[in-house]
Amino acid sequence: MKSNTFNYSLLAVGVAAVMGISTSAMAETKTAEDAVIINNIAKASYSVDGVAQNEVESNEVTVNVSETGSFSLVAQNEDGGAPNDDINTGLEVVPTGVAQFTHRLENLGNLTDTYTMALTNKTDDTKNFDLAATKVTYVVYKDDGAVVSTFTDITGTDFTNTDIVLEKDEYAIITIDGKTAGNVGGDTQNLTLTAKSTYLANQGGAPADAIATNTDESITKLPVFSIVKSVSQTLDLNNVDATAEYTITVKNDKTAAYAADAVGIKIVDNLPEGLKLVTDSLTAASITTTGSATKGTIAQNNKGIGSGSTIDGFEITGVDLPLGETITIKFKVQQDTTETLAKSTINHVSVEAPLGGGSNVTIIDSTDGTNGDENTNTYYPSGADTENENGTAPTTPGGDSTQPLTSNQRALTLTGPTTKEVPNTSTAATQAVHQTVITNTGRETEGANAGELKFKIEDGGNNDKVEPAKTGNITLVYDKDGDSTTTTDITTKTLPYNESGEYDVNAAFPAGIAPKGTVTITYNVVSTAAETGTSETTKVTLIPGGTDSPVAPAPVVDTTNVKGVDLVKSQALDATCSGNVADSAFGSEDLEAEPGQCVVYKIVATNTFSSRPVTNLVISDLLSNFSAGATVQTISPTTTTGSDNTITVAANNDNTSINTTVSPLAATNTATLKFSVKIKP
């Protein structure tokens, strides 16, 4: 901001120079050319303990020599520049609001003077002030602060040609409540305030020498709301307890140059017909804010579009939203079964912000561009507020968006899982066969279009020896009515193995799956040298697509367990070689035995399959394992648990090993080989 200095006479400047005293000026000061005025301020510099301190200045003293006319007009708002210059700049005002400007008119001469005032709109801005609605007040003071007179409620129009009379050592504080009109965000307005000295005008100089000018400048600012509303999922109309969750994020968008803090705003959501609020889903805990934004107060109501008394709307009042901050609100809705819910419905939300600042305007911003109450087009710059209803992010500062909620006429389930078994290495006959069932529980045909209904079979990645078969086909069996007792509507198709694991139902059944229909997916899992007791999972995921895509059901996770023979060897001490050892004496711990004592070994083979027998089971213990320190004492007959087992080779010593053969050994059954050895002397 510029600063205007005094017009000093040569005498005044000379005196100041001789005395070593600095001079000081206030903006836009007018003085008679032949007047002698001595203004001076003393300065002092000093040190404390050898350290230079801040320079200090004294008060200003003035000497008026002879009859002198002089005055100043000073703009006094605290703004971005010096407070005592010739401009009040950048004062923020709301649309149709009031901007308050303060000026000081001071008689610096030594005689009484009359100042004719003028207040006019400048023409270098975007909007004008409404001078007829603008109010001016001025108070005349003695230089000691005593009030001389007060004049109030002068219109801006009438203030032009108003005469302010000031005796010497008097000043007037002029307050202008500038009323704006027709201004929108980013607009600037400028007022010109002039004071014309009667005394100086009569001295015969140039007219400008008698006139001091100040400028009042305001810029229109207001909150700029970006409202984004999204919904997490479709609403399954087949389930009256189903919910969908909405998220509303309101941001005071500081990327707009004309944005300002928002205080005391209200957020309103009236649900469309056919929806109701899940009341316990909207609490203070459902609201999050950033920075110093506040959560406000929630009031649930029945002001929704529907005609019933069900709670189907809410208001959140008293929200403060500083520049750049956000408030996020999450809540759930359900279908209102007493009303009709459209297949696709839009839930709009609006924000109401009273502006204050001398304005009676309340900004109403909505995600609904056709909302007759929305007035952002009146108070924001042209084209600044945009809306979309497709859920995409707004591209303009303060843009809004919402997203349609689909009432889910489509609905699908995926049922399972299954648990199967494979041997260490499987064959075509022993590989695991898993089945997962897709059921169309909705009201529309599913998969009639390519890409509308896919599924994916994925390896769990836990066991590289067990995986879905990479050859052959996936089998799909379609039961049109889902009733297994009727067989005339069942169709079987196959799809070749796909390395990606992803399959399209439409490729097997181009007409799709009718409501209530089922498709049973059958796929195989194979093993190669897998370790008994390990397992692997496979995940079957449904991938619905197309128009009004339903929520995908949870994936089905199938388990394949590797089964076979589990072999456990235990031992017990028979100190007297009596051959009588209790089962409880056997264990796997180390034994301490003496020469001449006996040790009994027990080897138990368990078939871990739940339903499959094993064949040609040979249990053996090499003589070389113990012959250096012991000799075979006795061999017990082979025993098995359960039925359907056959001992094809009885327990024996073939001079190489103690062995027996069982074929078959039924599922979950065990075969036991037991013998004793005597410790050599």
QUILINGI-V205410 format. One record per pair of residues at least 4 apart in sequence whose ideal C-beta (glycine too) atoms are under 7 Angstrom apart, sorted by the first residue. I is the first residue (numbers start at 1). J is the second residue. Records with the same first field share a line. If there is no record, write none. Layout:
I->J ; J
This chain:
1->81 ; 82 ; 85 ; 87 ; 89
2->85 ; 86
3->27 ; 82 ; 85
4->27 ; 28 ; 29 ; 86
5->25
6->25 ; 29 ; 31 ; 39
7->31
8->12 ; 13
9->35 ; 36 ; 37
10->14
11->15 ; 36
12->16 ; 36 ; 37 ; 38
13->17
14->18
15->19 ; 38
16->21 ; 23 ; 40
19->40
21->40 ; 41 ; 42
22->41 ; 43
23->39 ; 40
24->39 ; 41 ; 60
25->29
26->72 ; 74 ; 84
27->74 ; 75 ; 84 ; 85 ; 86
28->72 ; 73 ; 86 ; 212 ; 213 ; 214
29->70 ; 72 ; 108
30->70 ; 71 ; 197 ; 200 ; 209 ; 210 ; 212
31->35 ; 37 ; 70
32->68 ; 69 ; 70 ; 200 ; 203
33->205
35->68 ; 69 ; 70
36->65 ; 66 ; 68
37->62 ; 64 ; 68 ; 70
38->62 ; 63
39->60 ; 62
40->61
41->57 ; 58 ; 60
42->58
43->55 ; 57
44->56
45->55
46->53
47->51 ; 52 ; 53
48->53
64->68 ; 109 ; 110
67->110 ; 111
68->109 ; 110
69->109 ; 111 ; 113 ; 197 ; 199 ; 200
70->108 ; 109
71->105 ; 106 ; 107 ; 108 ; 109 ; 113 ; 115 ; 197 ; 212
72->106 ; 108 ; 212
73->103 ; 105 ; 195 ; 212 ; 214
74->84 ; 103 ; 104
75->85 ; 86 ; 87 ; 88 ; 103 ; 214
76->83 ; 84 ; 102 ; 103 ; 104
77->83 ; 88 ; 91 ; 101 ; 102
78->83
79->88 ; 89 ; 90 ; 91
80->89 ; 90
81->85 ; 89
86->213 ; 214 ; 215
87->214 ; 215 ; 217
88->101 ; 216 ; 217
89->217
90->217 ; 219
91->99 ; 101 ; 217 ; 218
92->219 ; 221 ; 260
93->97 ; 98 ; 99 ; 180 ; 218 ; 220 ; 357
94->220 ; 222 ; 355 ; 357 ; 359 ; 361
95->180 ; 183 ; 184 ; 220 ; 222 ; 355 ; 359 ; 361 ; 379
96->180 ; 181 ; 359 ; 361
97->180 ; 355 ; 357 ; 358 ; 359
98->177 ; 178 ; 179 ; 357 ; 358
99->178 ; 180 ; 218
100->175 ; 177
101->176 ; 178 ; 216
102->173 ; 175
103->174 ; 193 ; 214
104->171 ; 173
105->115 ; 164 ; 171 ; 172 ; 174 ; 195
106->171
107->113 ; 166 ; 167 ; 168 ; 170 ; 171
109->113 ; 168
110->168
111->168 ; 199
112->165 ; 167 ; 168
113->166 ; 197 ; 198 ; 199
114->163 ; 165 ; 198
115->163 ; 164 ; 166 ; 195 ; 196 ; 197
116->161 ; 163 ; 196 ; 198
117->159 ; 160 ; 162 ; 164 ; 195
118->160 ; 194
119->131 ; 136 ; 156 ; 159 ; 160 ; 176 ; 191 ; 193
120->160 ; 192
121->128 ; 129 ; 131 ; 191
122->190 ; 191 ; 192
124->190
125->188 ; 189 ; 190
126->187 ; 188
127->180 ; 182 ; 183 ; 187 ; 189
128->189
129->134 ; 156 ; 178 ; 179 ; 180 ; 189 ; 191
130->134 ; 179 ; 181
131->155 ; 156 ; 157
132->155 ; 156 ; 157
133->179
134->155 ; 156 ; 176 ; 177 ; 178 ; 179
135->153 ; 154 ; 155 ; 177
136->154 ; 156 ; 159 ; 174 ; 176
137->151 ; 152 ; 175
138->151 ; 164 ; 172 ; 173 ; 174
139->147 ; 150 ; 172 ; 173
140->148 ; 149 ; 166 ; 170 ; 172
141->145 ; 146 ; 147 ; 148 ; 170 ; 171 ; 173
142->146 ; 148 ; 169 ; 170
143->169 ; 170 ; 171
148->170
154->158 ; 159 ; 162
155->159
158->162
164->172
166->170 ; 171 ; 172
176->191 ; 216
178->191 ; 216 ; 218
180->189 ; 218 ; 220
183->187 ; 189 ; 220
184->220 ; 379 ; 380 ; 381
185->220 ; 221 ; 222 ; 224 ; 256 ; 258 ; 379 ; 380 ; 381
186->220 ; 257 ; 258 ; 381
187->220
188->217 ; 218 ; 219
189->218
190->215 ; 216 ; 217
191->216
192->213 ; 215
193->214 ; 216
194->211 ; 212 ; 213
195->212
196->201 ; 210 ; 211
197->201 ; 210
198->202
200->205 ; 209 ; 210
201->210
205->209
207->211
220->258
221->258 ; 259 ; 260
222->258 ; 260 ; 355 ; 363 ; 379
223->252 ; 259 ; 260 ; 261 ; 262 ; 321 ; 353 ; 363
224->252 ; 253 ; 256 ; 259 ; 397 ; 398
225->250 ; 252 ; 253 ; 351 ; 365 ; 398
226->251 ; 253 ; 394 ; 398 ; 399 ; 400
227->250 ; 349 ; 351 ; 365 ; 367 ; 400
228->249 ; 394 ; 401
229->246 ; 248 ; 347 ; 349 ; 367 ; 402 ; 403
230->247 ; 391 ; 403
231->244 ; 246 ; 403 ; 405
232->244 ; 245
233->244 ; 551
234->244 ; 406 ; 408 ; 550 ; 551
235->242 ; 244 ; 335 ; 405 ; 407 ; 408
236->242 ; 408 ; 411
237->335 ; 407 ; 408 ; 409
238->411 ; 441 ; 442
240->335 ; 337
242->334
243->278 ; 332 ; 333 ; 334
244->332 ; 333 ; 405
245->330 ; 332
246->331 ; 333 ; 347
247->328 ; 330
248->329 ; 349
249->326 ; 328
250->267 ; 321 ; 326 ; 327 ; 351
251->326
252->259 ; 262 ; 321 ; 322 ; 323 ; 324 ; 325
253->259 ; 397 ; 398
254->259 ; 323 ; 324
255->397
256->397 ; 398
259->323
260->323
261->322 ; 323
262->320 ; 321 ; 353
263->320
264->318 ; 320 ; 354
265->319 ; 321 ; 351 ; 352 ; 353
266->315 ; 316 ; 317 ; 352
267->316 ; 319 ; 349 ; 351
268->315 ; 349 ; 350 ; 352
269->313 ; 314 ; 349
270->303 ; 304 ; 305 ; 313
271->275 ; 276 ; 277 ; 304 ; 305 ; 312 ; 313 ; 333 ; 347
272->305 ; 345 ; 346 ; 347
273->305 ; 306 ; 339 ; 340
274->306 ; 335 ; 336 ; 339 ; 340 ; 341 ; 342 ; 345
275->312 ; 333 ; 335 ; 336 ; 341
276->310 ; 311 ; 312 ; 333 ; 334 ; 336
277->282 ; 300 ; 311 ; 312 ; 314 ; 331 ; 333
278->331 ; 332 ; 333 ; 334
279->300 ; 311
281->286 ; 331 ; 332
282->286 ; 298 ; 300 ; 314 ; 331
284->295
286->329 ; 330 ; 331
287->295 ; 327 ; 328 ; 329
288->328
289->293 ; 294 ; 295 ; 325 ; 326 ; 327
290->325 ; 326
291->322 ; 325
292->322 ; 325
293->320 ; 321 ; 322 ; 325 ; 326 ; 327
294->318 ; 319 ; 320
296->316 ; 317 ; 318 ; 319
297->316 ; 317 ; 318
298->314 ; 316
299->314 ; 315
300->311 ; 314
301->311 ; 313 ; 314 ; 315
302->309 ; 310 ; 311 ; 312 ; 313
303->313
304->312 ; 313
306->310 ; 312 ; 336 ; 339
308->336 ; 338 ; 339
310->336
312->336
316->329
319->327
321->325 ; 327
335->341 ; 407
341->345 ; 407
342->407
343->406 ; 407 ; 409
344->404 ; 406
345->404 ; 405 ; 407
346->389 ; 402 ; 404
347->402 ; 405
348->366 ; 367 ; 368 ; 402
349->367
350->364 ; 365 ; 366 ; 371
351->365
352->362 ; 364
353->362 ; 363
354->362
355->359 ; 361 ; 362 ; 363
361->379
363->375 ; 376 ; 379
364->373 ; 374 ; 375
365->374 ; 376 ; 385 ; 400
366->371 ; 374
367->387 ; 400 ; 401 ; 402
368->374 ; 387
369->387
375->379
376->380 ; 385
377->385
380->384 ; 385 ; 398
384->396 ; 397 ; 398
385->398 ; 399
386->394 ; 396 ; 399
387->400 ; 401
388->392 ; 401
389->402 ; 404
391->401 ; 403
392->401
393->401
394->399 ; 400 ; 401
395->399
406->548
408->442 ; 550
409->442 ; 443 ; 444 ; 548
410->442 ; 444 ; 446 ; 548 ; 550
411->441 ; 442 ; 550
412->438 ; 439 ; 440 ; 441 ; 442 ; 446 ; 542 ; 544 ; 550 ; 553
413->439 ; 441 ; 553
414->436 ; 438 ; 540 ; 542 ; 553 ; 556
415->437 ; 439 ; 556
416->436 ; 540 ; 556 ; 558
417->556 ; 557 ; 558 ; 559
418->434 ; 435 ; 558
419->559 ; 561
420->432 ; 433 ; 434 ; 525 ; 560
421->432 ; 561 ; 563 ; 609 ; 610 ; 612
422->426 ; 430 ; 431 ; 432 ; 466 ; 525 ; 527 ; 560 ; 562
423->430 ; 527 ; 563 ; 564
424->527 ; 529 ; 530 ; 532 ; 562 ; 564
425->527 ; 528 ; 529
426->430 ; 431 ; 526 ; 527
427->431
431->469 ; 524 ; 525 ; 526
432->524 ; 525 ; 560
433->522 ; 524
434->523 ; 525 ; 538 ; 558
435->520 ; 521 ; 522
436->521 ; 540 ; 556
437->518 ; 520
438->455 ; 518 ; 519 ; 521 ; 542
439->482 ; 518
440->446 ; 513 ; 514 ; 515 ; 516 ; 517
442->515 ; 550
443->515
444->515
445->512 ; 513 ; 514
446->452 ; 453 ; 512 ; 513
447->452 ; 453 ; 505 ; 506 ; 509 ; 512 ; 513
448->452 ; 506 ; 511 ; 512
449->506 ; 546
450->504 ; 506
451->504 ; 545 ; 546
452->506 ; 545 ; 546
453->505 ; 506 ; 544
454->502 ; 503 ; 504 ; 505 ; 543
455->503 ; 521 ; 540 ; 541 ; 542 ; 543
456->501 ; 502 ; 541 ; 543
457->468 ; 501 ; 523 ; 538 ; 540
458->501 ; 538 ; 539 ; 541
459->467 ; 468 ; 538
460->536 ; 537 ; 538 ; 539
462->536 ; 537
463->530 ; 534 ; 535 ; 536
465->527 ; 528 ; 529 ; 530
466->525 ; 527 ; 530 ; 536 ; 560 ; 562
467->525 ; 526 ; 536
468->523 ; 525 ; 538
469->524 ; 525 ; 526
470->497
471->497
472->497 ; 524
473->494 ; 495 ; 496 ; 497
474->494 ; 495 ; 497 ; 503 ; 521 ; 523
475->492 ; 494 ; 522
476->493 ; 495 ; 508 ; 519 ; 521
477->490 ; 492 ; 519 ; 520
478->490 ; 491 ; 509 ; 513 ; 517 ; 519
479->484 ; 489 ; 490 ; 517 ; 518
480->489 ; 514 ; 517
481->486 ; 489 ; 516 ; 517
482->516 ; 517 ; 518
493->508 ; 509
495->503 ; 507 ; 508
498->502 ; 503
505->509 ; 513 ; 519
506->510 ; 512
509->513
513->517 ; 519
521->540
525->538 ; 560
527->562
530->534 ; 562
531->562
532->562 ; 563 ; 564 ; 566 ; 608
533->562
534->562
535->559 ; 560 ; 561 ; 562
536->560
537->557 ; 558 ; 559
538->558
539->555 ; 557
540->555 ; 556 ; 558
541->555
542->552 ; 553
543->552
544->549 ; 550 ; 552
545->549
563->608 ; 609
564->608
565->605 ; 606 ; 607 ; 614 ; 617
566->606 ; 608
567->603 ; 605
568->604
569->601 ; 603
570->586 ; 587 ; 588 ; 602
571->586 ; 591 ; 599 ; 600 ; 601
572->581 ; 585 ; 586 ; 600
573->591 ; 593 ; 597 ; 599
574->578 ; 579 ; 581 ; 598 ; 599 ; 600 ; 676
575->597
577->597 ; 598 ; 633 ; 678
579->634 ; 676
581->585 ; 600
586->602
591->599
593->597 ; 599 ; 679
594->679
595->679 ; 680 ; 681
596->679 ; 681
597->679
598->633 ; 676 ; 677 ; 678
599->630 ; 676 ; 677 ; 679
600->674 ; 676
601->621 ; 674 ; 675
602->672 ; 674
603->619 ; 621 ; 673
604->670 ; 672
605->617 ; 619 ; 670 ; 671
606->670
607->613 ; 614 ; 665 ; 666 ; 667 ; 668 ; 669
609->667
610->667 ; 668
611->667
612->667
613->664 ; 665 ; 666 ; 667
614->664 ; 665
615->663 ; 664
616->661 ; 663
617->661 ; 662 ; 663 ; 665 ; 671
618->659 ; 661
619->659 ; 660 ; 671 ; 673
620->657 ; 658 ; 659
621->625 ; 657 ; 658
622->656 ; 657
623->627 ; 656 ; 657
626->630 ; 677
629->679 ; 680
630->677 ; 678 ; 679 ; 680
631->677 ; 678 ; 680
632->653 ; 658 ; 675 ; 677
633->676 ; 677 ; 678
634->675 ; 676
635->651 ; 652 ; 653 ; 658 ; 675
636->651 ; 674 ; 675
637->650 ; 651
638->647 ; 650 ; 651 ; 660 ; 662 ; 671 ; 672 ; 673
639->672
640->645 ; 647 ; 662 ; 665 ; 669 ; 670 ; 671
641->669 ; 670
642->666 ; 669
643->666
644->666
645->662 ; 664 ; 665 ; 666 ; 669 ; 671
646->662 ; 663 ; 664
647->660 ; 662
648->661 ; 662 ; 663
649->660 ; 661
650->660
651->660 ; 673
652->659
653->658
654->659
658->673 ; 675
660->673
662->671
665->669 ; 671
